[in-house]
Amino acid sequence: MKKVLLSLCLLVVGSSLLFGQGQIISVTPDTVTPGNNILVSIEGQDVDFTQMQGSSTAVRLEHDNTANSKYGYNINVIDPTNLQVTFDIPMVDGSQNSSTGWYHLYVQDENIGLYLDKYEAIYVDGPRIVGSSVNSANAGQTITVSITGASVDFTQGSATTVSLQGVSTAEGYNVNIIDATTIEATFDIGANTSSGPVEIVVFDPTYGYLSLNNAININGASLLSASPDTVSAGTTFTMSVVGQNTDFNLLQGSSTAHISGPVMIYGSNINVIDATNLEVTFNVPYTQDGMNAGGIYSFHLNDNGSYMNLYPALYVQGPNLTGLSVDTLNPGETVTVSIFGEHIDFTQGSGTTISLN
């Protein structure tokens, strides 16, 4: 009996050592180019890969930004601490995102409780955007930007597009392929764009979506204030908005305004007073989709892809129960109770129910 218990104890401790404390200590190669299949060697420590069961074993790479997963195949266990697996690394993934970037590695086998990971295990050194000739621009400005790529040949592209994404969304025009690694494009920065960074996004059918984060900083306009700053739910009111370095006269017919808080409410009748003042009408409900409309709201203006925000902009006093005419009940007693509320209109109710809990 003692021998059986001793063996069982060692088995449990051994399993904890192998799979509770195990780790991946090296991955080879750690840098690859896309468009190929690669054989990856994985070395572990305090593990026993020979215990893995093929039907429950999975080895995958996960992209750092897009979370796109690539599962390995032809998993070959060399010895208890070494295995090899093959991965296909295409130029683009199924969502047309470039495969370039860092990948995290995961080795799993649910049947034996194995779960190992290595952060930034493999870097796919592929097509990417590395530079912009313009790094700062003003709201309302038209800019022509030379965009530089690496490991690319833009001269092969037949449908290359360029855009800005961020505080301003703008499609590039007059797109010109200068040479294999350089594209030139012109952008109109909206006059009512707030300050902040934009990224350059290039789409090429061969390389997918390539982007350069924080490529251009926009010196933009801002919203200073909104009034009134407090209203009651169930009311229609006109909000006056004051801007700085804005030109509301250039607002287009497709421009929209909304307030966002516990619920989202779109405005109507955007009325431009002058370059720095406008008015928007809002109809504030008591509730929306079962949510009480009371709370703090921000104001958002979308001028055809140029965005401006103000927070906090408004406080909505939502419907609330303030008291009852009866505060004590006796068992078996029937009473009539008056219920009092604020920022509410019970006469508008249909299907109102009342209960005690």
Phi, psi and chi 1 to 4 in degrees:
 res  aa     phi    psi   chi1   chi2   chi3   chi4
   1 MET       -  -40.5 -175.1   66.4  171.2      -
   2 LYS   -64.7  -39.5  -68.8 -178.4  179.3  179.5
   3 LYS   -63.9  -38.9  -70.2 -177.4  178.7 -179.7
   4 VAL   -64.4  -45.7  172.4      -      -      -
   5 LEU   -64.2  -39.4  -69.5  175.6      -      -
   6 LEU   -63.9  -43.5  179.9   59.9      -      -
   7 SER   -64.0  -40.8  -61.8      -      -      -
   8 LEU   -64.4  -40.0 -177.7   60.0      -      -
   9 CYS   -63.5  -43.5  179.8      -      -      -
  10 LEU   -64.6  -35.9  -72.3  173.5      -      -
  11 LEU   -64.1  -42.4  176.6   62.0      -      -
  12 VAL   -67.0  -44.8  172.4      -      -      -
  13 VAL   -63.4  -41.8  172.1      -      -      -
  14 GLY   -62.6  -41.6      -      -      -      -
  15 SER   -63.6  -39.3  176.7      -      -      -
  16 SER   -64.8  -39.3  174.1      -      -      -
  17 LEU   -67.5  -42.5  174.8   64.8      -      -
  18 LEU   -69.8  -43.9  -69.4  175.5      -      -
  19 PHE  -114.4  -13.8  -57.1  121.6      -      -
  20 GLY   -86.7  -33.5      -      -      -      -
  21 GLN  -111.1   -1.0  -55.4  -61.9  -34.6      -
  22 GLY   -65.4  159.2      -      -      -      -
  23 GLN  -155.0  160.3   60.0  179.3  -35.2      -
  24 ILE   -91.4  124.2  -62.1  171.8      -      -
  25 ILE  -104.8  -18.8   58.8  174.9      -      -
  26 SER  -157.3  148.6   70.9      -      -      -
  27 VAL  -132.8  126.8  177.4      -      -      -
  28 THR  -130.6  129.3  -52.7      -      -      -
  29 PRO   -77.7  159.9   30.2  -36.2      -      -
  30 ASP  -101.2   -4.7   57.9    6.5      -      -
  31 THR  -138.1  130.0  -57.9      -      -      -
  32 VAL  -137.9  167.1  -59.6      -      -      -
  33 THR  -108.4  147.4   56.5      -      -      -
  34 PRO   -75.8  169.4   29.9  -34.8      -      -
  35 GLY    87.6   12.4      -      -      -      -
  36 ASN  -136.7  164.1  -56.6  -70.2      -      -
  37 ASN  -100.1  142.6   55.5   17.6      -      -
  38 ILE  -127.4  145.4   58.1  170.3      -      -
  39 LEU   -98.0  118.8 -179.7   64.3      -      -
  40 VAL  -108.9  129.7  175.7      -      -      -
  41 SER  -100.5  130.3  -62.8      -      -      -
  42 ILE  -120.5  126.6  -58.1  168.5      -      -
  43 GLU  -112.8  128.0 -178.3 -179.8    3.7      -
  44 GLY  -110.8  170.6      -      -      -      -
  45 GLN  -134.5  136.4 -177.4  178.3   46.1      -
  46 ASP    58.5   42.6  -62.9  -31.4      -      -
  47 VAL  -134.2  167.4  -63.4      -      -      -
  48 ASP  -139.0   89.5 -173.7   -5.8      -      -
  49 PHE   -64.5  -18.6  -69.4  137.8      -      -
  50 THR   -67.9  -15.0   63.1      -      -      -
  51 GLN   -84.5   -8.9  -64.5 -173.0   25.7      -
  52 MET   -65.1  143.6  -66.9 -165.2  -53.9      -
  53 GLN  -108.3  126.0  -56.6  173.7   24.3      -
  54 GLY   -53.1  -39.8      -      -      -      -
  55 SER   -70.9  -21.8   61.2      -      -      -
  56 SER  -113.0    5.5   59.1      -      -      -
  57 THR   -91.4  135.8  -60.0      -      -      -
  58 ALA  -140.4  132.9      -      -      -      -
  59 VAL  -124.7  124.7 -177.0      -      -      -
  60 ARG  -141.7  157.1   63.8 -174.7  172.2   90.4
  61 LEU  -111.2  139.0  -66.3  171.9      -      -
  62 GLU  -126.5  125.7 -174.6  172.8  -70.3      -
  63 HIS   -66.8  138.9 -165.9  -81.5      -      -
  64 ASP   -62.9  -37.3 -175.6   44.4      -      -
  65 ASN   -97.9  -46.6  -69.3  -31.7      -      -
  66 THR   -90.8  -10.4   66.0      -      -      -
  67 ALA    60.6   17.2      -      -      -      -
  68 ASN   -71.5  129.7  179.5   54.6      -      -
  69 SER  -101.7  143.2  -68.7      -      -      -
  70 LYS  -125.5  117.0  -56.3 -178.6 -171.6  -55.9
  71 TYR   -89.7  137.5  -77.5   84.8      -      -
  72 GLY   -81.6  162.1      -      -      -      -
  73 TYR  -141.7  174.1   57.4   94.4      -      -
  74 ASN    52.8   50.1  -66.3  -20.1      -      -
  75 ILE   -70.1  122.8  -60.7  172.5      -      -
  76 ASN  -124.4  112.7 -179.3   26.1      -      -
  77 VAL   -82.2  116.9  176.0      -      -      -
  78 ILE   -82.0  -49.0  -53.2  -59.3      -      -
  79 ASP  -159.3 -176.8   56.9   41.1      -      -
  80 PRO   -55.5  -27.3  -29.4   37.2      -      -
  81 THR  -115.7    6.8   58.8      -      -      -
  82 ASN  -137.8  136.5  -69.1  -87.6      -      -
  83 LEU  -144.1  161.6   63.1   84.5      -      -
  84 GLN  -127.2  147.7  -68.3 -178.4  -31.0      -
  85 VAL  -150.0  148.2   58.5      -      -      -
  86 THR  -104.0  137.5  -58.4      -      -      -
  87 PHE  -124.9  142.6  -70.9   95.9      -      -
  88 ASP   -94.1  123.6  -70.4  -29.6      -      -
  89 ILE  -114.9   91.2  -52.1  -65.9      -      -
  90 PRO   -73.7  170.5   29.5  -35.1      -      -
  91 MET   -67.8  -36.9 -165.4   67.9   71.6      -
  92 VAL  -136.1  157.2  -63.0      -      -      -
  93 ASP   -91.8 -174.6   64.1   23.8      -      -
  94 GLY   -65.4  -18.6      -      -      -      -
  95 SER   -98.3   13.7  -59.7      -      -      -
  96 GLN    66.2   22.0  -65.2  -59.9  -57.4      -
  97 ASN   -84.8  143.7  -66.5  -53.2      -      -
  98 SER   -63.6  144.6  169.1      -      -      -
  99 SER   -79.5   -5.9  -67.7      -      -      -
 100 THR   -62.3  140.4  -59.2      -      -      -
 101 GLY   131.4 -174.3      -      -      -      -
 102 TRP   -82.2  145.0  -80.8  107.4      -      -
 103 TYR  -125.5  137.5  -75.3   79.0      -      -
 104 HIS   -94.4  145.2  -46.2  -49.9      -      -
 105 LEU  -107.6  136.2  175.9   69.9      -      -
 106 TYR  -130.2  131.9  -59.8   89.0      -      -
 107 VAL  -120.2  120.8  179.6      -      -      -
 108 GLN  -134.2  146.3  -61.3  172.2 -106.0      -
 109 ASP  -150.2  101.6 -168.3  -44.1      -      -
 110 GLU   -64.4  -33.0  -65.1 -179.9   -2.7      -
 111 ASN   -66.0  -27.5  -74.7   -9.8      -      -
 112 ILE  -114.6    9.3   60.2  173.8      -      -
 113 GLY    71.6   27.9      -      -      -      -
 114 LEU   -92.8  126.8  174.9   64.2      -      -
 115 TYR  -148.2  108.3 -175.8   91.7      -      -
 116 LEU  -124.2  146.6  -56.0  174.4      -      -
 117 ASP  -144.7  154.7   61.1   69.1      -      -
 118 LYS  -137.4  119.6 -175.2  170.5  179.9   59.7
 119 TYR   -74.5  136.2 -175.4   76.4      -      -
 120 GLU    49.4   59.5  -66.8 -173.9  -10.7      -
 121 ALA   -80.7  -39.5      -      -      -      -
 122 ILE  -135.0  135.6  -64.8  177.7      -      -
 123 TYR  -108.0  123.6 -176.7   77.9      -      -
 124 VAL   -90.7  108.6  175.8      -      -      -
 125 ASP   -91.7   85.0 -172.5   12.2      -      -
 126 GLY  -124.0 -160.2      -      -      -      -
 127 PRO   -56.8  139.6  -22.3   33.4      -      -
 128 ARG  -162.3  161.8   59.7 -164.9 -178.8  -83.9
 129 ILE   -96.8  130.1  -58.6  -58.5      -      -
 130 VAL  -118.0  -12.8  -63.9      -      -      -
 131 GLY  -163.2  158.7      -      -      -      -
 132 SER  -135.6  136.8  165.0      -      -      -
 133 SER   -72.8  -16.8   63.9      -      -      -
 134 VAL  -119.2  127.4  176.6      -      -      -
 135 ASN  -118.6    0.1   55.2   32.0      -      -
 136 SER  -151.6  140.2  179.8      -      -      -
 137 ALA  -151.2  160.8      -      -      -      -
 138 ASN  -102.7  150.0  -62.3  -38.9      -      -
 139 ALA   -57.6  137.7      -      -      -      -
 140 GLY    86.2    0.0      -      -      -      -
 141 GLN   -93.5  147.5 -174.1  177.5    1.0      -
 142 THR  -103.1  125.8  -64.4      -      -      -
 143 ILE  -125.4  146.1   55.7  175.1      -      -
 144 THR  -111.1  125.1  -62.9      -      -      -
 145 VAL  -120.1  132.2 -176.9      -      -      -
 146 SER   -94.2  123.4  -67.8      -      -      -
 147 ILE  -111.3  128.0  -57.7  160.6      -      -
 148 THR  -108.3  132.3  -55.6      -      -      -
 149 GLY  -113.6  169.4      -      -      -      -
 150 ALA  -132.5  146.4      -      -      -      -
 151 SER    57.0   38.1  -59.4      -      -      -
 152 VAL  -131.8  164.1  -65.0      -      -      -
 153 ASP  -140.1   87.6 -175.5   -5.4      -      -
 154 PHE   -65.7  -17.6  -70.2  132.8      -      -
 155 THR   -67.5  -15.2   61.8      -      -      -
 156 GLN   -84.2  -13.2  -63.1 -178.9   11.7      -
 157 GLY   -77.6  143.5      -      -      -      -
 158 SER  -118.1   -8.7   58.6      -      -      -
 159 ALA  -143.9   42.5      -      -      -      -
 160 THR   -74.0  131.4  -57.6      -      -      -
 161 THR  -123.4  154.8   62.2      -      -      -
 162 VAL  -134.9  140.0 -173.9      -      -      -
 163 SER  -147.7  164.4   63.1      -      -      -
 164 LEU  -109.3  140.0  -61.1 -179.4      -      -
 165 GLN  -132.7  136.7  -55.2  -72.3  -25.7      -
 166 GLY   146.1 -133.6      -      -      -      -
 167 VAL   -64.6  -20.2  -66.5      -      -      -
 168 SER  -132.7  135.0  179.2      -      -      -
 169 THR  -110.3  120.1  -60.1      -      -      -
 170 ALA  -143.6  135.2      -      -      -      -
 171 GLU   -88.4  133.1  -64.2  -63.5  -34.6      -
 172 GLY   -74.8  148.0      -      -      -      -
 173 TYR  -133.8  173.4   59.1   95.1      -      -
 174 ASN    52.5   41.6  -65.5  -22.0      -      -
 175 VAL   -68.7  125.9  177.7      -      -      -
 176 ASN  -131.2  123.1 -174.1   21.6      -      -
 177 ILE   -80.9  109.3  -52.1  -61.2      -      -
 178 ILE   -77.5  -49.5  -56.7  -59.9      -      -
 179 ASP  -157.1 -167.5   54.4   38.9      -      -
 180 ALA   -59.8  -30.4      -      -      -      -
 181 THR  -117.2    8.5   60.0      -      -      -
 182 THR  -132.4  130.6  -52.0      -      -      -
 183 ILE  -121.1  144.1  -63.2  176.6      -      -
 184 GLU  -119.5  135.9 -170.8  175.7   79.7      -
 185 ALA  -148.1  153.4      -      -      -      -
 186 THR  -109.5  139.9  -58.9      -      -      -
 187 PHE  -131.2  141.3  -59.2   95.0      -      -
 188 ASP  -101.5  114.1  -65.6  -31.7      -      -
 189 ILE   -84.9  124.9  -52.2  -62.0      -      -
 190 GLY   -58.0  142.2      -      -      -      -
 191 ALA   -64.1  -26.2      -      -      -      -
 192 ASN  -110.0   41.3  -63.8  -58.0      -      -
 193 THR   -89.3  134.5  -60.7      -      -      -
 194 SER   -76.9  165.1   60.1      -      -      -
 195 SER   -71.0  144.9  -63.5      -      -      -
 196 GLY   150.0  177.3      -      -      -      -
 197 PRO   -87.9  154.7   31.8  -34.0      -      -
 198 VAL  -127.8  151.5  -66.5      -      -      -
 199 GLU  -104.0  150.6   67.2  172.4  -26.3      -
 200 ILE   -94.2  128.5  -66.5  174.3      -      -
 201 VAL  -119.4  123.1  178.9      -      -      -
 202 VAL  -113.6  129.0  176.2      -      -      -
 203 PHE  -111.8  126.2  176.0   76.8      -      -
 204 ASP  -129.1  132.1 -176.7  -81.0      -      -
 205 PRO   -55.7  -28.3  -25.4   34.2      -      -
 206 THR   -81.2  -40.8  -59.0      -      -      -
 207 TYR  -104.5   -7.2  -51.8  119.2      -      -
 208 GLY    77.3 -153.0      -      -      -      -
 209 TYR   -86.1  123.3  -72.4  100.0      -      -
 210 LEU  -117.6  138.3  -52.2  175.0      -      -
 211 SER  -139.2  155.6   62.4      -      -      -
 212 LEU  -125.9  108.7  179.9   63.6      -      -
 213 ASN   -70.5  149.2  -66.6  -32.3      -      -
 214 ASN    49.4   42.7  -58.6  -37.8      -      -
 215 ALA   -72.6  -41.9      -      -      -      -
 216 ILE  -133.5  131.9  -57.8  173.7      -      -
 217 ASN   -97.1  125.4 -173.3   65.9      -      -
 218 ILE   -92.5  122.9  -54.6  -60.0      -      -
 219 ASN   -88.6   98.2  -56.5  -50.9      -      -
 220 GLY  -115.7 -167.4      -      -      -      -
 221 ALA   -88.3  172.9      -      -      -      -
 222 SER  -148.6  160.1   60.1      -      -      -
 223 LEU  -100.5  130.8  -60.5  178.6      -      -
 224 LEU   -94.9  -41.3  -64.0 -179.4      -      -
 225 SER  -161.2  162.7   64.5      -      -      -
 226 ALA  -140.5  140.7      -      -      -      -
 227 SER  -141.8  147.1   61.0      -      -      -
 228 PRO   -68.1  162.5   29.5  -37.3      -      -
 229 ASP   -98.6   -4.9   58.2    7.8      -      -
 230 THR  -143.0  131.8  -56.7      -      -      -
 231 VAL  -140.6  165.8  -61.6      -      -      -
 232 SER   -97.6  147.8  -64.4      -      -      -
 233 ALA   -61.0  151.9      -      -      -      -
 234 GLY    83.3   15.2      -      -      -      -
 235 THR  -121.5  155.8   59.5      -      -      -
 236 THR  -108.4  128.1  -62.7      -      -      -
 237 PHE  -141.8  164.2   75.4  100.6      -      -
 238 THR  -109.9  122.7  -62.6      -      -      -
 239 MET   -94.0  130.0  174.0 -177.6  -76.0      -
 240 SER   -97.8  126.3  -62.6      -      -      -
 241 VAL  -118.2  133.0  179.5      -      -      -
 242 VAL  -113.5  129.3  179.2      -      -      -
 243 GLY  -113.2  169.6      -      -      -      -
 244 GLN  -131.1  131.3 -177.0  178.5   53.7      -
 245 ASN    59.7   27.3  -61.2  -34.8      -      -
 246 THR   -97.9  167.2   56.2      -      -      -
 247 ASP  -140.2   79.6 -169.1  -11.0      -      -
 248 PHE   -64.0  -16.9  -67.3  141.9      -      -
 249 ASN   -62.7  -20.0  -67.5  -51.2      -      -
 250 LEU   -93.2    3.8  -62.6  177.9      -      -
 251 LEU   -58.5  137.2  -74.1  178.5      -      -
 252 GLN   -94.2  162.5  -58.1 -176.0   33.3      -
 253 GLY   -60.3  -23.7      -      -      -      -
 254 SER   -85.8   -0.6   58.9      -      -      -
 255 SER   -63.7  144.8  -61.4      -      -      -
 256 THR  -130.5  156.7   61.9      -      -      -
 257 ALA  -137.0  141.4      -      -      -      -
 258 HIS  -150.2  159.8   70.9  -86.7      -      -
 259 ILE  -111.9  143.2   53.3  176.1      -      -
 260 SER  -130.8  127.6 -179.9      -      -      -
 261 GLY  -159.8 -127.1      -      -      -      -
 262 PRO   -57.1  -32.2  -27.3   35.9      -      -
 263 VAL  -135.2  168.3  -59.7      -      -      -
 264 MET  -107.7  130.3 -175.5  178.5  -64.4      -
 265 ILE  -128.9  120.5  -54.1  167.0      -      -
 266 TYR   -86.8  141.0  -82.4   88.3      -      -
 267 GLY   -87.6  167.2      -      -      -      -
 268 SER  -135.6  165.7   60.4      -      -      -
 269 ASN    55.4   57.5  -57.9  -34.5      -      -
 270 ILE   -69.0  117.5  -61.2  177.4      -      -
 271 ASN  -116.0  112.1 -179.7   28.0      -      -
 272 VAL   -82.3  120.0  174.9      -      -      -
 273 ILE   -84.7  -51.2  -53.5  -57.8      -      -
 274 ASP  -159.6 -165.6   55.1   36.9      -      -
 275 ALA   -61.6  -27.9      -      -      -      -
 276 THR  -119.6    7.9   58.0      -      -      -
 277 ASN  -136.7  135.5  -68.2  -89.9      -      -
 278 LEU  -146.2  164.2   61.4   79.1      -      -
 279 GLU  -127.3  143.5  -65.2  177.9  -20.3      -
 280 VAL  -136.2  137.6 -174.1      -      -      -
 281 THR   -97.4  133.7  -59.4      -      -      -
 282 PHE  -126.8  139.9  -68.7   97.8      -      -
 283 ASN  -108.5  106.6 -177.2   13.1      -      -
 284 VAL   -93.0  118.3 -178.0      -      -      -
 285 PRO   -78.9  170.2   32.2  -35.4      -      -
 286 TYR   -74.4  -43.5  -69.7  106.0      -      -
 287 THR  -140.7  162.1   63.1      -      -      -
 288 GLN  -145.6  120.7 -173.0  179.4   95.9      -
 289 ASP    53.1   39.5  -62.8  -33.0      -      -
 290 GLY    82.4   -2.8      -      -      -      -
 291 MET   -95.9  132.3  -67.5  -70.4  -63.8      -
 292 ASN   -63.0  129.5 -171.3  -41.5      -      -
 293 ALA   -78.5   -5.6      -      -      -      -
 294 GLY   -69.9  140.2      -      -      -      -
 295 GLY   147.3 -170.2      -      -      -      -
 296 ILE   -92.4  138.1  -61.0  174.4      -      -
 297 TYR  -125.6  148.4  -74.8   76.3      -      -
 298 SER  -104.4  156.7   54.1      -      -      -
 299 PHE  -108.5  136.9  173.6   81.9      -      -
 300 HIS  -131.5  131.3  -56.6  -94.6      -      -
 301 LEU  -119.9  124.5  179.2   65.3      -      -
 302 ASN  -114.1  107.8  178.3   -0.3      -      -
 303 ASP  -102.0   77.6  179.4   16.7      -      -
 304 ASN    54.2   45.1 -164.7   35.5      -      -
 305 GLY   101.3   -4.8      -      -      -      -
 306 SER  -104.4  129.4  -63.6      -      -      -
 307 TYR  -116.1  140.0  -55.7   99.8      -      -
 308 MET  -137.3  140.2  -57.4 -177.0   69.3      -
 309 ASN  -133.7  152.9  -51.7  -51.3      -      -
 310 LEU  -138.2  123.4  177.3   64.7      -      -
 311 TYR  -141.4  135.4  179.3   86.4      -      -
 312 PRO   -77.2  149.0   29.9  -34.4      -      -
 313 ALA  -113.4  -31.1      -      -      -      -
 314 LEU  -155.1  144.2  179.1   71.6      -      -
 315 TYR  -116.9  124.1  179.4   74.3      -      -
 316 VAL  -100.7  122.4  173.3      -      -      -
 317 GLN   -80.6  106.3  -61.9  171.4  -40.4      -
 318 GLY   -83.4  166.3      -      -      -      -
 319 PRO   -60.8  139.1   19.7  -30.3      -      -
 320 ASN  -152.8  140.3 -176.8   45.0      -      -
 321 LEU   -87.4  131.1  -62.2 -179.3      -      -
 322 THR  -108.0  -18.2   58.7      -      -      -
 323 GLY   174.8  170.7      -      -      -      -
 324 LEU  -125.3  153.5  -56.0  173.8      -      -
 325 SER   -76.7  -16.2   61.0      -      -      -
 326 VAL  -126.1  129.8  175.9      -      -      -
 327 ASP  -116.6   -1.7   57.5    9.7      -      -
 328 THR  -137.5  133.6  -56.7      -      -      -
 329 LEU  -125.6  145.8  -66.4  175.1      -      -
 330 ASN  -102.5  146.7  -63.9  -44.3      -      -
 331 PRO   -55.4  134.6  -24.2   34.0      -      -
 332 GLY    80.4    1.7      -      -      -      -
 333 GLU   -88.9  141.4 -176.6  179.2    6.2      -
 334 THR  -106.3  124.8  -60.7      -      -      -
 335 VAL  -134.5  156.4  -63.9      -      -      -
 336 THR  -104.8  126.2  -60.8      -      -      -
 337 VAL  -114.6  131.3  179.8      -      -      -
 338 SER   -92.6  131.9  -63.7      -      -      -
 339 ILE  -113.0  131.4  -56.7  170.5      -      -
 340 PHE  -113.4  140.1  -52.0  103.5      -      -
 341 GLY  -137.7  171.5      -      -      -      -
 342 GLU  -134.0  152.5   61.0 -179.2   -1.8      -
 343 HIS    53.8   45.5  -45.8  -60.4      -      -
 344 ILE  -150.8  156.0 -162.9  168.2      -      -
 345 ASP  -137.5   95.1 -174.8   -6.7      -      -
 346 PHE   -63.9  -21.6  -70.1  130.9      -      -
 347 THR   -68.7  -17.6   62.9      -      -      -
 348 GLN   -86.6   -5.7  -64.6 -173.5   16.2      -
 349 GLY   -75.5  146.4      -      -      -      -
 350 SER  -138.7  126.3   59.9      -      -      -
 351 GLY    80.9   25.7      -      -      -      -
 352 THR   -70.3  133.2  -58.1      -      -      -
 353 THR  -122.1  151.3   60.7      -      -      -
 354 ILE  -133.7  137.3  -58.6  172.8      -      -
 355 SER  -147.3  158.6   62.5      -      -      -
 356 LEU  -109.5  134.4  -64.3  176.5      -      -
 357 ASN  -125.7      -  -65.6  -51.0      -      -
